[in-house]
Amino acid sequence: MADTDNQETETVAPTKKETAASSASVEPRFGKEQFQESQQFTQIEKDTLSVLLEDGQNYTIGEAKRVLTEWLVKEVK
């Protein structure tokens, strides 16, 4: 007869590969001022981002590119 009251639950720690994959999926975020120093954007894009991005907020590069794209395709009124 097995003693079920004293069973230990085993906690499995993530492997190095799993940890690296989860940390790789987290994109770094940058402030509006850091985009001004970036070499990934042209000067015109930097000027546009300085107007479109909010002070005190942080954005991924993908989010900044999306803001630019949405602004560029926006219908003129």
URSUL-V676194 format. One line per field, one symbol per residue. phi: phi as a letter, one per 20 degrees, with the letter a starting at -180 (. if undefined). A space follows every 50 residues. Layout:
phi = ???
//
This chain:
phi = .eeefdfeeeedfffffffffffffeefdcegffffefeecfffffffff efeefnedcfffffffffffffefffd
//
